Amino acid sequence: MASEGLAGALAAVLGGQGLSVHSCDSEPAGEPLAPVRLRKDVCYVVLAVFLNEQDEVLLIQEAKKECRGSWYLPAGRMEPGETIVEALQREVKEEAGLHCGILKTSKEADAESLQAGWYPRTSLPTPLRAQDILHLVELAAQYRQQARHPLLLPQELPCSLVCQRLVATFTSVQTVWVLVGRGGMPHLPITACGFTPMEQRGGIKMAILRLLQECLTLHHLAVETKGLLGLQHLGKDNADGICLNVLVTVAFRNPGMQSEPPKVRGENFFWWKVMEEDLQSQLLQRLQESSVVPVNR
């Protein structure tokens, strides 16, 4: 891919779009890469945060034996063959009864949930099934008050693996470099996520660090995962994988007078200097304003 191709790919990723995944630049050691299958190798959970004009959040009362009576956001596991949006619509309909604005009442209690209701964001009912939703509710409220990143929807593109496409950047004054993989045509590098206990404990950052360790000397560098620029998933035709487009920054711990990106080891990667002014400004804005979807792991 020439620089024009790289520019087009970067523009697409910054716009929340997906790109075909043909191979990975980094793979977990000792794990053969094979297409993942939902409910066999992977499990995806969808979760919805609804806020109304009164700053109330939609919660459902759990019906499952282990958490019966507690409250939670509408959530559940994806089923084979579903897209992310289809799974979200199904779970919200099943658990909250929300379809064309009609909520499930206690008279409609079933195995999915007992009822649903709107509650003030600052005064949620108890007991909650778990406290992890509090952070998500606050993120949704903050985004509603002041959108920090563009509106994003999952892109319905097939992917056989769980992987990440990196937009790994180095900045100096108003100049931006992006790390590029050489395999085949030059491209934004892709790192496969592993399923060993160590990889899973490290979350999505482990796969990022693994790729960067393969081409950079990290002990004098600071690496920060800024957040998501988008994701792609299809869920049809046994394409159960998912690709996350992740914005990452690489910087010297002691910058001094450093104006060039850190030296790349080996021949598999190189730094591409972004010359297109529009792409430069987009990247700088995303970096300076943290204009991405935040990630917890």
Residue pairs with C-beta under 8 A, 6 or more apart in sequence:
1 9
1 185
1 186
1 187
2 186
3 272
3 275
5 185
5 186
6 178
6 180
6 186
6 187
6 188
6 272
7 274
7 276
7 279
9 19
9 187
9 188
10 167
10 178
10 188
10 274
10 279
11 278
11 279
11 282
12 18
12 19
13 19
13 165
13 167
13 188
13 229
13 230
13 245
14 167
14 229
14 279
14 282
14 283
14 286
15 150
15 230
16 150
16 151
16 152
16 153
16 155
16 229
16 230
17 155
17 230
18 155
18 157
18 230
18 231
18 232
18 243
18 245
19 157
19 165
19 188
19 232
20 157
21 159
21 160
21 161
21 163
21 165
21 190
21 232
21 241
21 243
22 184
23 183
23 184
23 190
24 33
24 161
24 163
24 190
24 191
24 192
25 181
25 183
25 189
25 190
25 191
25 211
25 268
25 269
26 189
26 190
26 191
26 192
26 207
26 210
26 211
26 214
27 33
27 191
27 192
27 194
28 192
28 193
28 194
28 195
28 196
28 199
28 207
28 210
30 196
31 194
31 195
31 196
33 161
33 192
35 160
35 161
35 238
35 239
35 240
35 241
36 42
36 160
36 161
36 162
36 240
36 241
37 80
37 238
37 240
38 44
38 78
38 79
38 80
38 235
38 240
39 77
39 80
41 195
41 240
42 162
42 240
42 241
43 77
43 78
44 77
44 78
44 84
44 87
44 233
44 242
45 75
45 76
45 77
45 78
46 75
46 76
46 77
46 78
46 84
46 87
46 88
46 91
47 73
47 74
47 75
47 133
47 136
48 58
48 73
48 74
48 75
48 88
48 91
48 92
49 57
49 58
49 73
49 136
49 137
49 139
49 140
50 57
50 58
50 74
50 92
50 98
51 57
51 58
51 121
51 140
51 141
51 144
52 58
52 118
54 118
54 120
55 120
55 121
55 122
55 141
56 118
56 119
56 120
56 121
57 73
57 118
57 119
57 120
57 121
57 124
57 137
57 140
58 73
58 74
58 96
58 98
58 103
58 116
58 117
58 118
59 71
59 72
59 73
59 116
59 117
59 118
59 119
59 124
59 125
60 71
60 72
60 73
60 74
60 95
60 96
60 104
60 113
60 114
60 115
60 116
61 69
61 70
61 71
61 113
61 114
61 115
61 116
61 117
62 68
62 69
62 70
62 71
62 72
62 113
62 114
62 129
63 109
63 110
63 111
63 112
63 113
63 114
64 111
67 129
68 114
69 114
69 127
70 127
70 128
70 129
71 119
71 124
71 125
71 126
71 127
71 128
71 129
72 128
72 129
72 130
72 133
73 133
73 136
73 137
74 91
74 92
74 95
74 96
74 98
74 116
75 91
75 95
76 87
76 90
76 91
76 94
76 95
78 84
78 87
78 235
79 87
79 90
80 235
80 240
81 235
81 236
82 90
82 235
83 154
83 156
83 233
83 234
83 235
83 236
84 154
84 233
84 235
85 153
85 154
86 235
87 235
92 98
93 99
94 112
94 113
95 104
95 112
95 113
95 116
96 103
96 104
96 113
96 116
97 103
97 104
97 105
97 108
97 116
98 104
98 116
103 115
103 116
103 117
103 118
104 113
104 115
104 116
105 115
106 114
106 115
108 115
109 115
117 125
119 125
121 137
121 141
124 134
124 137
128 134
135 296
139 294
142 148
143 149
148 289
148 290
148 291
149 227
149 286
149 291
149 292
149 293
150 291
152 228
152 230
152 231
152 293
154 231
154 232
154 233
155 230
155 231
155 232
155 233
156 232
156 233
156 234
157 232
157 233
157 234
157 243
158 234
158 236
158 237
158 239
158 241
159 232
159 233
159 234
159 239
159 241
159 242
159 243
160 239
160 240
160 241
161 192
161 193
161 241
161 243
162 192
162 193
162 241
162 242
163 190
163 191
163 192
163 193
163 207
163 241
163 242
163 243
163 244
164 190
164 191
164 193
164 204
164 207
164 208
164 243
164 244
164 245
164 246
165 188
165 189
165 190
165 243
165 244
165 245
165 246
166 179
166 188
166 189
166 190
166 191
166 208
166 211
166 246
166 248
167 178
167 188
167 229
167 245
167 246
167 247
167 248
167 283
168 178
168 179
168 189
168 208
168 212
168 248
168 249
168 250
169 176
169 177
169 178
169 179
169 247
169 248
169 249
169 250
169 283
169 287
170 176
170 177
170 179
170 249
170 250
170 251
170 261
170 262
170 271
171 177
171 249
171 251
171 283
171 284
171 287
172 258
172 259
172 260
172 261
173 259
174 280
174 284
175 259
175 273
175 274
175 280
176 273
176 274
176 279
176 280
176 283
176 284
177 261
177 271
177 272
177 273
177 274
178 188
178 271
178 272
178 274
178 283
179 189
179 212
179 215
179 250
179 264
179 269
179 270
179 271
179 272
180 186
180 187
180 188
180 189
180 269
180 270
180 271
180 272
181 187
181 188
181 189
181 190
181 268
181 269
182 267
182 268
182 269
182 270
183 268
186 270
186 272
189 211
189 269
190 243
191 207
191 208
191 210
191 211
192 207
193 199
193 204
193 206
193 207
194 200
194 206
194 207
198 206
199 206
199 207
202 209
202 297
203 296
203 297
204 225
204 244
204 246
204 295
204 297
205 225
205 297
208 223
208 225
208 246
208 248
209 218
209 223
212 218
212 223
212 248
212 250
214 265
214 266
214 268
215 264
215 265
215 266
215 268
215 269
216 250
216 262
216 263
216 264
216 265
217 262
217 263
217 265
220 252
220 253
220 254
220 262
221 250
221 251
221 252
221 253
221 262
222 249
222 250
222 251
222 252
222 253
223 248
223 249
223 250
224 248
224 249
224 251
225 246
225 247
225 248
225 295
226 246
226 247
226 248
226 249
226 286
226 287
226 290
226 292
227 246
227 247
227 290
227 292
227 293
227 294
227 295
228 244
228 245
228 246
228 247
228 292
228 293
228 294
228 295
229 245
229 246
229 247
229 286
229 292
229 293
230 244
230 245
231 242
231 243
231 244
231 245
232 242
232 243
232 245
233 241
233 242
233 243
246 295
247 286
247 287
247 292
249 287
250 261
250 262
252 258
252 262
261 271
264 270
264 271
274 280
274 283
285 291
286 292
